[in-house]
Amino acid sequence: MTASPPRYELLQRRLALFTRMLHGIEHGRARAVHRARVASRRLRELLPVLQLERDVARRTGRRLRRATRHLGAVRELDALLPLIAALRAAGRFDEAALSRLADAIAQERADALTRVSAKLPAADLRRLAARLEKIAKRLIGDDRGRGAPRVWRWAIEARVRHRAEALKEAIDDAGQVYLAPRVHAVRIALKKFRYAVELKGEVSPDEPLRRHLASLKRTQGVLGRLHDRQVLMDRVRQVQASLTPPNLTVWRGLDEVLTALDKECRLLHARYVRAAVSLLVLSGQVVGRRPDVAARLRAM
């Protein structure tokens, strides 16, 4: 059995990616924004099981949530531009309508970057990284030569169980009807469950979790694509409503985009509904419990 990594090593792995992305964030690079946001989520999932002093954990967690929130405002817009490029490549939609949409999103992204620079300046992100580095160094002395003590491995197991229950509740609430807010709640619960399972896999490398993680990632990808299209539909409606002066040709072009996006959303939702049963089974396997899938299907 391979020795599991100590706490400081798990923290430093996640912190290293977050820190590397800070320069790119200062320059507004989409890839850096996305990767830093993912790293902040992984750090947030790890923080509660590090057995830190309560005040330290609370303050650091609050700063990480703030970073995730502000970076997310930019990331959400970054995900829309490739969708517009794909619509253009299809050659089926009015170019003037797509240009209006792309210009509006580009301007919104520029405004979001300005807000991030004001509310989450680079100096704050670097102070957050330094705080986490300081925590990691403190953990080195505690963890040296000890691997993963049983008590915090139990904490990770409890975290995974908590995330599994939250995921099952979100799936139950979403049912099989296409309601965007409820499906989005499943996506968020799935993300958190996946990051908790990643932790479990790193601490207990003998457990066959890679296949489970690959399945979670695939379904998360489906829900992510669904969410991006839902967000783009909202932006299309906003552009339609703000057309000044009114332009019927552009309005109709945008309406055709809406129709196409809605169709894609419903196809992606159907894929999610088929995957929901597998998610329930998988979450039960990860926590060592067999869910009553038949009962949950009847409830859905």
C-alpha positions as a printed Julia matrix, in Angstrom:
300×3 Matrix{Float64}:
   0.0    0.0     0.0
   1.41   3.37   -1.03
   1.94   5.87    1.78
  -0.58   8.67    1.64
   0.65  12.27    1.42
   0.66  14.51    4.5
  -1.62  17.51    4.86
   0.94  20.13    3.87
   1.66  18.3     0.62
  -2.01  18.27   -0.35
  -2.22  21.96    0.44
   0.94  22.86   -1.46
  -0.19  20.98   -4.58
  -3.35  23.06   -4.8
  -1.69  26.27   -3.74
   1.04  25.91   -6.38
  -1.52  26.02   -9.21
  -3.37  28.95   -7.65
  -0.14  30.93   -7.26
   1.06  30.21  -10.81
  -2.14  31.66  -12.23
  -1.93  35.03  -10.43
   0.23  36.69  -13.09
  -2.2   35.66  -15.81
  -5.16  36.98  -13.82
  -3.49  40.4   -13.64
  -3.4   40.39  -17.45
  -6.98  39.16  -17.8
  -6.08  35.83  -19.41
  -9.08  33.52  -19.66
  -7.13  30.33  -18.96
  -5.55  31.78  -15.83
  -8.92  32.98  -14.52
 -10.45  29.54  -15.06
  -7.6   27.55  -13.52
  -7.27  29.87  -10.53
 -10.99  29.57   -9.85
 -10.83  25.77   -9.98
  -7.79  25.85   -7.66
  -9.68  28.09   -5.23
 -12.54  25.58   -5.13
 -10.15  22.71   -4.46
  -8.48  24.7    -1.7
 -11.88  25.38   -0.14
 -12.69  21.67   -0.15
  -9.4   20.85    1.55
  -9.45  23.62    4.15
 -12.08  22.14    6.54
 -10.12  18.87    6.97
  -6.73  20.44    7.75
  -7.56  20.72   11.46
  -6.65  24.4    11.62
  -7.56  26.82   14.37
 -11.19  27.84   13.93
 -10.49  31.54   13.34
  -7.72  30.79   10.83
  -9.94  28.38    8.91
 -12.89  30.8     8.96
 -10.93  33.84    7.73
  -9.05  31.9     5.06
 -12.24  30.2     3.85
 -13.99  33.56    3.59
 -11.15  34.96    1.45
 -11.17  31.9    -0.79
 -14.95  32.14   -1.3
 -14.54  35.8    -2.25
 -11.88  34.91   -4.81
 -14.04  32.12   -6.26
 -17.04  34.44   -6.57
 -15.25  37.32   -8.28
 -13.24  35.11  -10.64
 -16.45  33.24  -11.49
 -18.06  36.42  -12.82
 -15.31  36.64  -15.46
 -15.07  32.91  -16.11
 -18.79  32.64  -16.88
 -18.41  35.2   -19.66
 -15.22  33.6   -20.98
 -17.15  30.38  -21.56
 -19.63  32.16  -23.86
 -17.19  33.39  -26.5
 -16.31  29.89  -27.83
 -20.04  29.17  -28.09
 -20.51  32.22  -30.28
 -17.53  31.15  -32.39
 -19.18  27.74  -32.87
 -22.44  29.41  -33.92
 -20.51  31.46  -36.47
 -18.72  28.36  -37.77
 -22.09  26.65  -38.3
 -22.94  29.32  -40.9
 -26.67  29.13  -40.14
 -27.14  32.34  -38.18
 -27.31  36.02  -38.99
 -23.82  37.54  -38.74
 -25.1   40.94  -37.63
 -26.99  39.28  -34.76
 -23.92  37.29  -33.69
 -21.74  40.41  -33.9
 -24.12  42.29  -31.62
 -24.07  39.39  -29.18
 -20.26  39.03  -29.23
 -19.74  42.77  -28.76
 -22.12  42.85  -25.81
 -20.41  39.92  -24.09
 -16.92  41.32  -24.77
 -17.96  44.63  -23.18
 -19.51  42.83  -20.22
 -16.3   40.85  -19.73
 -14.22  44.03  -19.81
 -16.5   45.55  -17.17
 -16.28  42.38  -15.06
 -12.47  42.49  -15.21
 -12.55  46.1   -14.07
 -14.74  45.15  -11.11
 -12.45  42.24  -10.23
  -9.43  44.55  -10.3
 -11.24  46.93   -7.95
 -12.82  44.43   -5.57
 -10.17  41.7    -5.75
  -6.86  43.43   -6.53
  -3.76  41.41   -7.31
  -2.27  42.38   -3.95
  -5.19  40.72   -2.15
  -4.75  37.5    -4.12
  -1.03  37.45   -3.38
  -1.7   38.03    0.33
  -4.14  35.12    0.25
  -1.52  32.91   -1.4
   1.06  34.0     1.21
  -1.38  33.19    4.03
  -1.92  29.7     2.61
   1.83  29.23    2.19
   2.3   30.14    5.83
  -0.32  27.57    6.84
   1.41  24.92    4.73
   4.76  25.6     6.4
   3.18  25.28    9.84
   1.75  21.92    8.84
   5.15  20.59    7.76
   6.35  20.33   11.35
   3.15  18.62   12.43
   3.02  16.14    9.56
   6.67  15.28    8.96
   6.98  11.53    8.85
   3.4   10.92    9.95
   1.61  10.55    6.61
  -2.12  11.02    7.08
  -3.16  10.59   10.73
  -6.32   8.54   11.18
  -8.32  11.43   12.59
  -8.11  13.64    9.54
  -8.52  10.74    7.17
 -11.8   10.22    8.98
 -12.52  13.9     8.41
 -12.09  13.4     4.67
 -14.38  10.36    4.73
 -17.0   12.44    6.55
 -16.58  15.2     3.97
 -17.14  12.77    1.11
 -20.26  11.37    2.78
 -21.62  14.88    3.34
 -21.02  15.81   -0.3
 -22.59  12.54   -1.48
 -25.74  13.23    0.52
 -25.92  16.79   -0.84
 -25.58  15.47   -4.39
 -28.36  12.93   -3.92
 -30.64  15.59   -2.48
 -29.93  17.9    -5.44
 -30.67  15.08   -7.91
 -33.91  14.28   -6.12
 -34.96  17.95   -6.14
 -34.13  18.34   -9.83
 -36.22  15.34  -10.89
 -36.6   14.75  -14.62
 -38.23  18.06  -15.55
 -35.96  20.65  -17.15
 -35.78  23.43  -14.55
 -32.53  25.35  -15.0
 -31.96  26.48  -11.36
 -32.42  22.95  -10.01
 -30.16  21.39  -12.62
 -27.58  24.07  -11.83
 -27.79  23.04   -8.16
 -26.93  19.48   -9.22
 -23.92  20.82  -11.11
 -22.61  22.67   -8.05
 -23.2   19.66   -5.77
 -21.45  17.41   -8.29
 -18.41  19.7    -8.4
 -18.08  19.66   -4.64
 -18.5   15.9    -4.49
 -15.87  15.41   -7.18
 -13.32  17.58   -5.35
 -13.99  15.68   -2.11
 -13.53  12.36   -3.93
 -10.24  13.66   -5.36
  -9.06  14.25   -1.8
 -10.07  10.76   -0.77
  -8.21   9.33   -3.75
  -5.01  11.18   -2.84
  -5.11  10.13    0.8
  -6.14   6.53    0.04
  -4.43   5.76   -3.27
  -5.17   2.05   -2.93
  -8.88   2.69   -3.53
 -10.08   2.35   -7.15
 -11.43   5.87   -7.49
  -9.93   6.9   -10.84
 -12.77   5.36  -12.82
 -15.3    7.07  -10.56
 -13.57  10.43  -10.97
 -13.56  10.06  -14.75
 -17.31   9.4   -14.69
 -17.94  12.37  -12.42
 -15.88  14.59  -14.71
 -17.86  13.49  -17.78
 -21.21  14.25  -16.19
 -19.89  17.54  -14.83
 -18.87  18.38  -18.38
 -22.42  17.75  -19.64
 -23.89  19.96  -16.92
 -21.25  22.61  -17.57
 -22.11  22.78  -21.26
 -25.79  22.96  -20.35
 -25.15  25.83  -17.92
 -23.06  27.78  -20.45
 -25.86  27.61  -22.98
 -28.42  28.69  -20.4
 -26.26  31.71  -19.56
 -25.84  32.54  -23.25
 -29.61  32.4   -23.73
 -30.0   34.97  -20.96
 -27.5   37.25  -22.73
 -29.29  36.83  -26.06
 -32.54  37.98  -24.47
 -30.79  40.96  -22.91
 -29.35  41.99  -26.28
 -32.77  41.62  -27.91
 -34.33  43.84  -25.27
 -31.65  46.51  -25.64
 -31.64  46.87  -29.43
 -31.51  50.62  -30.06
 -32.79  51.56  -32.56
 -35.04  48.5   -32.97
 -33.79  46.2   -35.73
 -36.2   43.46  -36.75
 -33.61  41.55  -38.8
 -31.17  41.35  -35.88
 -33.99  40.54  -33.44
 -35.11  37.62  -35.61
 -31.51  36.47  -36.0
 -31.11  36.42  -32.25
 -34.41  34.55  -31.93
 -33.03  31.82  -34.21
 -29.98  31.59  -31.93
 -32.31  31.21  -28.93
 -34.19  28.39  -30.62
 -30.98  26.53  -31.43
 -29.58  26.98  -27.91
 -32.82  25.82  -26.31
 -32.73  22.65  -28.41
 -29.14  21.99  -27.33
 -30.09  22.57  -23.69
 -32.87  20.0   -23.86
 -30.61  17.43  -25.5
 -27.96  17.98  -22.82
 -30.61  17.76  -20.11
 -31.72  14.41  -21.52
 -28.12  13.2   -21.26
 -27.99  14.36  -17.66
 -31.25  12.54  -16.81
 -29.78   9.32  -18.19
 -26.61   9.88  -16.16
 -28.43  10.73  -12.92
 -29.02   7.08  -12.02
 -25.34   6.31  -12.53
 -24.44   9.25  -10.29
 -26.62   7.85   -7.51
 -25.01   4.42   -7.83
 -21.52   5.86   -8.02
 -21.96   8.08   -4.97
 -23.14   5.05   -3.03
 -20.13   3.04   -4.13
 -17.71   5.78   -3.11
 -19.1    5.97    0.42
 -19.55   2.21    0.69
 -23.32   2.25    0.58
 -25.85   0.91   -1.92
 -28.49   3.55   -2.64
 -32.1    2.55   -3.22
 -32.04   3.6    -6.86
 -35.48   2.21   -7.65
 -37.1    4.27   -4.91
 -35.27   7.41   -6.03
 -36.33   6.85   -9.63
 -39.95   6.61   -8.51
 -39.49   9.87   -6.56
 -37.99  11.58   -9.62
